[in-house]
Amino acid sequence: MIIADTGFWIALFDRRDNHHQAVCDFFVTIKEPFITTLPVLTEVCYLLQTRCYPLKATDFLKAQQAGLFHLFTISEPHLLKMSQLMIQYVDLPMDLADASLVLLAEELGHGRIVSTDRRDFNTYRWKNSEPFTSLVDILHNSEKFNGSALPPAICCFANRAF
């Protein structure tokens, strides 16, 4: 499963976002399922409501129900770990959504993530030492994007009805 951060979802659903085309290009090529957390879901809904229009958040929720992504369940014992992470990265600062994704990486045993937040996810470490791998960056910098092997995505999830 691929960990998905807030910026990825915003770029996917908001065609005015600066990262929209790169995220759509990635989205149409990937076959693996996505997973995210409730704090990310909350952040995405808020941002879609304020940046796009109020019902765009419901499109995102319907997409989850349609199977676009899985939702990792955060339990009470996870809250202490997220709190510790937020203290550890206070200088960035780390928000609850990012802390939940670091926790998710630890639970999954990998840091393969789709995020537009390069600064923070280049700094964060899961299991205190393991770096995240930004899959959007890898795909965007690959030869597929420099040659003609992969045409730009003309349509993306943002335009689909659920």
C-alpha positions in Angstrom: 0.0 0.0 0.0 1.1 3.5 -0.8 0.9 6.1 2.0 -1.0 9.2 0.8 -0.5 12.7 2.3 -2.9 15.7 2.2 -1.1 17.5 -0.6 -1.4 14.5 -2.9 -5.2 14.4 -2.4 -5.6 18.2 -2.8 -3.6 18.1 -6.0 -5.6 15.2 -7.3 -9.0 16.8 -6.6 -8.2 20.4 -7.3 -7.1 21.0 -11.0 -5.9 24.5 -10.0 -3.2 23.1 -7.7 0.4 23.5 -8.9 1.0 19.8 -8.5 -2.2 18.7 -10.2 -0.6 17.4 -13.5 2.3 15.5 -11.9 -0.1 13.9 -9.4 -2.5 13.0 -12.1 0.3 11.5 -14.2 1.3 9.4 -11.2 -2.2 8.4 -10.4 -3.0 7.0 -13.8 0.1 4.8 -13.8 -0.1 3.3 -10.3 -1.8 0.0 -9.6 -1.2 -0.3 -5.9 -3.8 0.7 -3.3 -3.5 3.9 -1.3 -3.8 4.3 2.4 -4.1 7.3 4.6 -5.3 8.3 8.1 -8.3 10.1 9.6 -6.2 13.2 10.5 -5.3 13.5 6.8 -8.9 12.9 5.7 -10.0 15.7 8.0 -7.3 18.1 6.7 -8.2 17.2 3.1 -11.9 17.8 3.6 -11.3 21.2 5.2 -8.9 22.3 2.5 -11.2 21.1 -0.3 -14.1 22.9 1.2 -12.2 26.2 1.6 -10.1 26.1 -1.6 -12.5 24.6 -4.1 -16.2 24.5 -3.1 -18.0 22.9 -0.2 -19.2 19.7 -2.0 -15.7 18.8 -3.3 -15.0 17.3 0.2 -18.0 15.0 -0.3 -16.5 13.8 -3.6 -13.4 12.9 -1.7 -15.4 11.0 0.9 -17.4 9.2 -1.8 -14.1 8.2 -3.4 -13.0 6.5 -0.2 -16.3 4.7 -0.1 -15.8 3.6 -3.7 -12.4 2.1 -2.8 -10.0 4.7 -3.9 -8.1 4.4 -0.7 -8.0 2.6 2.7 -8.2 4.3 6.0 -5.8 3.3 8.7 -7.4 3.2 12.2 -5.6 5.2 14.9 -6.2 3.8 18.4 -5.6 5.3 21.8 -2.1 3.8 22.2 -1.1 5.5 18.9 -1.8 9.0 20.4 1.2 8.8 22.7 3.5 7.9 19.8 2.1 10.8 17.7 2.6 13.2 20.5 6.2 12.1 20.9 6.8 12.6 17.2 5.3 16.1 17.3 7.7 16.9 20.2 10.6 15.4 18.3 9.9 17.5 15.2 8.7 20.7 17.0 11.1 22.8 14.9 9.3 22.1 11.6 6.6 21.9 13.3 5.0 18.5 12.7 1.2 18.6 12.7 -1.1 15.7 13.7 -1.7 14.6 10.1 2.0 14.2 9.4 2.6 12.5 12.8 -0.2 10.0 11.8 1.6 9.2 8.5 4.9 8.6 10.2 3.1 6.2 12.6 1.4 4.6 9.6 4.8 4.1 7.9 6.1 2.4 11.1 3.0 0.1 11.2 3.4 -0.8 7.5 7.1 -1.2 7.7 7.9 1.1 4.8 7.9 4.8 4.0 6.7 4.8 0.4 4.6 8.0 0.2 2.9 10.3 -2.3 3.2 13.8 -1.0 3.8 17.3 -2.3 5.4 18.2 1.0 9.0 17.6 0.1 10.6 19.6 2.9 8.9 17.8 5.8 8.9 14.3 4.4 12.6 14.6 3.4 13.2 15.4 7.1 10.9 13.0 8.9 12.2 9.5 9.7 10.0 6.5 10.5 11.4 4.1 13.2 13.7 7.1 14.0 16.1 6.4 11.1 14.3 5.3 8.0 13.8 8.0 5.3 10.6 8.3 3.3 10.6 7.6 -0.4 8.5 10.1 -2.4 7.0 8.1 -5.3 5.6 11.2 -7.1 9.2 12.6 -7.2 10.6 9.3 -8.5 8.0 9.0 -11.2 8.2 12.7 -12.1 12.0 12.5 -12.5 12.1 9.3 -14.4 12.8 8.9 -18.1 9.1 8.2 -18.7 8.4 11.9 -18.1 11.3 13.1 -20.2 10.5 11.0 -23.2 7.3 10.1 -24.9 6.6 6.8 -23.1 3.9 8.3 -20.9 1.6 10.9 -22.2 0.4 13.5 -19.7 -2.9 12.6 -18.1 -5.7 14.4 -19.7 -8.3 13.6 -17.2 -7.9 12.9 -13.5 -10.0 11.8 -10.5 -10.9 15.4 -9.9 -13.3 15.4 -12.8 -15.1 12.1 -11.9 -18.5 11.8 -10.4 -19.1 9.4 -7.6 
